[in-house]
Amino acid sequence: MTTTLIAIIIAYLVGAIPTGVILTRLVGGEDIRKVGSGNIGATNVYRVAGRKLGVITLIGDALKGLLPVLTVHWLGMGMATVGMVAVAAFLGHCYPVYLGFKGGKGVATALGIFLVLSPLTVFCAVIIFVALVWKWRYVSLGSVSAAGAAPLLVLLLEKDMALFLATLVIAGLVIFRHRENIRRLRAGTENKFRA
């Protein structure tokens, strides 16, 4: 139990590292929380600080989910622990202690998590994401749709209840964190993605 608790705490603290904030400060840019959408994630960094920094932020945020989950998975700590560690890393990104619990929306961190737990789910979710963003140019629409499909994909492809429940929590939080985007999509005022 102690080992599991330590793993969960470490996963949260790793997930809470604000990649976008750190990177934009390192290059002498503005505080990413005060420009663009105010979000610390890759999409806002991409729009405000450019493609290169946006891609590096995406990779960094994905690694925050991938590394803790990969570690406990490799240590053979059991799928229930792996699921809790995955949720903890995800919550760290969304509610980081280092930024007063005001973080990102978690899509890239979830991507890193599921690259370990269910690569086939990632493959299918990425197809959904790319197709919707390509067709309508809304990153938020692609993100919410891919997140919504993820629990069903995990259930069909992995057939593991602990993993399904972790996916359900993560997907629900991704959608919840996009609630303002959903309102703007419905109102027709959401920003479109420009490559």
Contacts in CASP RR format, 6 or more apart in sequence:
PFRMAT RR
TARGET T0000
AUTHOR 0000-0000-0000
METHOD contacts of the structure
MODEL  1
MTTTLIAIIIAYLVGAIPTGVILTRLVGGEDIRKVGSGNIGATNVYRVAG
RKLGVITLIGDALKGLLPVLTVHWLGMGMATVGMVAVAAFLGHCYPVYLG
FKGGKGVATALGIFLVLSPLTVFCAVIIFVALVWKWRYVSLGSVSAAGAA
PLLVLLLEKDMALFLATLVIAGLVIFRHRENIRRLRAGTENKFRA
3 77 0 8 1.000
4 77 0 8 1.000
4 81 0 8 1.000
4 84 0 8 1.000
7 68 0 8 1.000
7 71 0 8 1.000
7 72 0 8 1.000
7 77 0 8 1.000
7 81 0 8 1.000
7 85 0 8 1.000
8 84 0 8 1.000
8 85 0 8 1.000
8 88 0 8 1.000
9 88 0 8 1.000
10 68 0 8 1.000
11 65 0 8 1.000
11 68 0 8 1.000
11 69 0 8 1.000
11 72 0 8 1.000
11 85 0 8 1.000
11 86 0 8 1.000
11 88 0 8 1.000
11 89 0 8 1.000
12 88 0 8 1.000
12 89 0 8 1.000
12 91 0 8 1.000
12 92 0 8 1.000
12 97 0 8 1.000
13 92 0 8 1.000
13 97 0 8 1.000
14 64 0 8 1.000
14 65 0 8 1.000
14 67 0 8 1.000
14 68 0 8 1.000
14 89 0 8 1.000
15 64 0 8 1.000
15 65 0 8 1.000
15 68 0 8 1.000
15 88 0 8 1.000
15 89 0 8 1.000
15 90 0 8 1.000
15 92 0 8 1.000
15 93 0 8 1.000
15 96 0 8 1.000
15 109 0 8 1.000
16 92 0 8 1.000
16 93 0 8 1.000
16 95 0 8 1.000
16 96 0 8 1.000
16 97 0 8 1.000
16 98 0 8 1.000
16 99 0 8 1.000
17 64 0 8 1.000
17 96 0 8 1.000
17 98 0 8 1.000
18 40 0 8 1.000
18 96 0 8 1.000
18 98 0 8 1.000
18 99 0 8 1.000
18 103 0 8 1.000
19 40 0 8 1.000
19 41 0 8 1.000
19 56 0 8 1.000
19 57 0 8 1.000
19 60 0 8 1.000
19 61 0 8 1.000
19 64 0 8 1.000
20 32 0 8 1.000
20 40 0 8 1.000
20 41 0 8 1.000
20 42 0 8 1.000
20 45 0 8 1.000
20 53 0 8 1.000
20 54 0 8 1.000
20 57 0 8 1.000
20 61 0 8 1.000
21 31 0 8 1.000
21 32 0 8 1.000
21 33 0 8 1.000
21 40 0 8 1.000
21 99 0 8 1.000
23 45 0 8 1.000
23 49 0 8 1.000
23 53 0 8 1.000
23 54 0 8 1.000
23 56 0 8 1.000
23 57 0 8 1.000
24 30 0 8 1.000
24 31 0 8 1.000
24 32 0 8 1.000
24 45 0 8 1.000
24 48 0 8 1.000
24 49 0 8 1.000
24 53 0 8 1.000
25 31 0 8 1.000
27 49 0 8 1.000
27 53 0 8 1.000
29 49 0 8 1.000
30 48 0 8 1.000
32 38 0 8 1.000
32 39 0 8 1.000
32 40 0 8 1.000
32 41 0 8 1.000
32 44 0 8 1.000
32 45 0 8 1.000
32 48 0 8 1.000
32 49 0 8 1.000
33 39 0 8 1.000
33 40 0 8 1.000
33 99 0 8 1.000
33 102 0 8 1.000
35 44 0 8 1.000
35 48 0 8 1.000
36 44 0 8 1.000
36 47 0 8 1.000
36 48 0 8 1.000
37 43 0 8 1.000
37 44 0 8 1.000
37 47 0 8 1.000
37 191 0 8 1.000
38 44 0 8 1.000
39 103 0 8 1.000
39 104 0 8 1.000
39 105 0 8 1.000
40 99 0 8 1.000
40 103 0 8 1.000
40 104 0 8 1.000
41 57 0 8 1.000
41 61 0 8 1.000
41 104 0 8 1.000
41 105 0 8 1.000
41 106 0 8 1.000
41 108 0 8 1.000
42 54 0 8 1.000
42 55 0 8 1.000
42 57 0 8 1.000
42 58 0 8 1.000
42 61 0 8 1.000
42 108 0 8 1.000
43 54 0 8 1.000
43 139 0 8 1.000
43 193 0 8 1.000
45 53 0 8 1.000
45 54 0 8 1.000
45 57 0 8 1.000
46 53 0 8 1.000
46 54 0 8 1.000
46 55 0 8 1.000
46 57 0 8 1.000
47 191 0 8 1.000
57 108 0 8 1.000
58 108 0 8 1.000
60 108 0 8 1.000
61 93 0 8 1.000
61 106 0 8 1.000
61 108 0 8 1.000
61 109 0 8 1.000
62 108 0 8 1.000
62 109 0 8 1.000
62 111 0 8 1.000
62 112 0 8 1.000
62 115 0 8 1.000
63 112 0 8 1.000
64 89 0 8 1.000
64 93 0 8 1.000
64 109 0 8 1.000
64 112 0 8 1.000
65 86 0 8 1.000
65 89 0 8 1.000
65 90 0 8 1.000
65 93 0 8 1.000
65 109 0 8 1.000
65 110 0 8 1.000
65 112 0 8 1.000
65 113 0 8 1.000
66 112 0 8 1.000
66 113 0 8 1.000
66 115 0 8 1.000
66 116 0 8 1.000
68 85 0 8 1.000
68 86 0 8 1.000
68 88 0 8 1.000
68 89 0 8 1.000
69 82 0 8 1.000
69 83 0 8 1.000
69 85 0 8 1.000
69 86 0 8 1.000
69 89 0 8 1.000
69 112 0 8 1.000
69 113 0 8 1.000
69 116 0 8 1.000
69 117 0 8 1.000
70 116 0 8 1.000
72 78 0 8 1.000
72 81 0 8 1.000
72 82 0 8 1.000
72 85 0 8 1.000
73 82 0 8 1.000
73 116 0 8 1.000
73 117 0 8 1.000
77 85 0 8 1.000
79 160 0 8 1.000
79 162 0 8 1.000
79 163 0 8 1.000
80 162 0 8 1.000
82 117 0 8 1.000
82 162 0 8 1.000
82 163 0 8 1.000
82 166 0 8 1.000
83 117 0 8 1.000
83 162 0 8 1.000
83 163 0 8 1.000
83 165 0 8 1.000
83 166 0 8 1.000
84 166 0 8 1.000
86 113 0 8 1.000
86 117 0 8 1.000
86 166 0 8 1.000
86 170 0 8 1.000
87 166 0 8 1.000
87 169 0 8 1.000
87 170 0 8 1.000
89 109 0 8 1.000
89 113 0 8 1.000
90 106 0 8 1.000
90 109 0 8 1.000
90 110 0 8 1.000
90 113 0 8 1.000
90 170 0 8 1.000
90 173 0 8 1.000
91 173 0 8 1.000
92 109 0 8 1.000
93 103 0 8 1.000
93 104 0 8 1.000
93 106 0 8 1.000
93 108 0 8 1.000
93 109 0 8 1.000
94 103 0 8 1.000
94 104 0 8 1.000
94 105 0 8 1.000
94 106 0 8 1.000
94 173 0 8 1.000
94 177 0 8 1.000
95 101 0 8 1.000
95 102 0 8 1.000
95 103 0 8 1.000
96 102 0 8 1.000
96 103 0 8 1.000
104 177 0 8 1.000
105 143 0 8 1.000
105 174 0 8 1.000
105 177 0 8 1.000
105 178 0 8 1.000
106 173 0 8 1.000
106 174 0 8 1.000
106 177 0 8 1.000
107 143 0 8 1.000
107 146 0 8 1.000
107 147 0 8 1.000
107 174 0 8 1.000
110 147 0 8 1.000
110 150 0 8 1.000
110 170 0 8 1.000
110 171 0 8 1.000
110 174 0 8 1.000
111 122 0 8 1.000
112 122 0 8 1.000
113 170 0 8 1.000
114 121 0 8 1.000
114 122 0 8 1.000
114 125 0 8 1.000
114 150 0 8 1.000
114 167 0 8 1.000
115 122 0 8 1.000
117 154 0 8 1.000
117 158 0 8 1.000
117 163 0 8 1.000
117 166 0 8 1.000
118 153 0 8 1.000
118 154 0 8 1.000
118 157 0 8 1.000
118 158 0 8 1.000
118 163 0 8 1.000
118 167 0 8 1.000
120 153 0 8 1.000
120 157 0 8 1.000
121 150 0 8 1.000
121 153 0 8 1.000
121 154 0 8 1.000
121 157 0 8 1.000
121 158 0 8 1.000
121 167 0 8 1.000
124 149 0 8 1.000
124 153 0 8 1.000
124 157 0 8 1.000
125 146 0 8 1.000
125 147 0 8 1.000
125 149 0 8 1.000
125 150 0 8 1.000
125 153 0 8 1.000
126 146 0 8 1.000
128 142 0 8 1.000
128 145 0 8 1.000
128 146 0 8 1.000
128 149 0 8 1.000
129 142 0 8 1.000
129 143 0 8 1.000
129 145 0 8 1.000
129 146 0 8 1.000
132 138 0 8 1.000
132 141 0 8 1.000
132 142 0 8 1.000
132 145 0 8 1.000
133 139 0 8 1.000
133 141 0 8 1.000
133 142 0 8 1.000
133 193 0 8 1.000
136 192 0 8 1.000
137 192 0 8 1.000
137 193 0 8 1.000
137 194 0 8 1.000
138 185 0 8 1.000
138 190 0 8 1.000
138 192 0 8 1.000
138 193 0 8 1.000
139 193 0 8 1.000
140 178 0 8 1.000
140 181 0 8 1.000
140 182 0 8 1.000
140 184 0 8 1.000
140 185 0 8 1.000
140 190 0 8 1.000
141 185 0 8 1.000
141 190 0 8 1.000
143 174 0 8 1.000
143 178 0 8 1.000
144 174 0 8 1.000
144 175 0 8 1.000
144 178 0 8 1.000
144 181 0 8 1.000
144 182 0 8 1.000
147 170 0 8 1.000
147 171 0 8 1.000
147 172 0 8 1.000
147 174 0 8 1.000
147 175 0 8 1.000
148 171 0 8 1.000
148 172 0 8 1.000
148 174 0 8 1.000
148 175 0 8 1.000
150 167 0 8 1.000
150 170 0 8 1.000
150 171 0 8 1.000
151 164 0 8 1.000
151 167 0 8 1.000
151 168 0 8 1.000
151 171 0 8 1.000
154 160 0 8 1.000
154 163 0 8 1.000
154 164 0 8 1.000
154 167 0 8 1.000
155 164 0 8 1.000
158 164 0 8 1.000
175 182 0 8 1.000
181 190 0 8 1.000
184 190 0 8 1.000
184 191 0 8 1.000
END
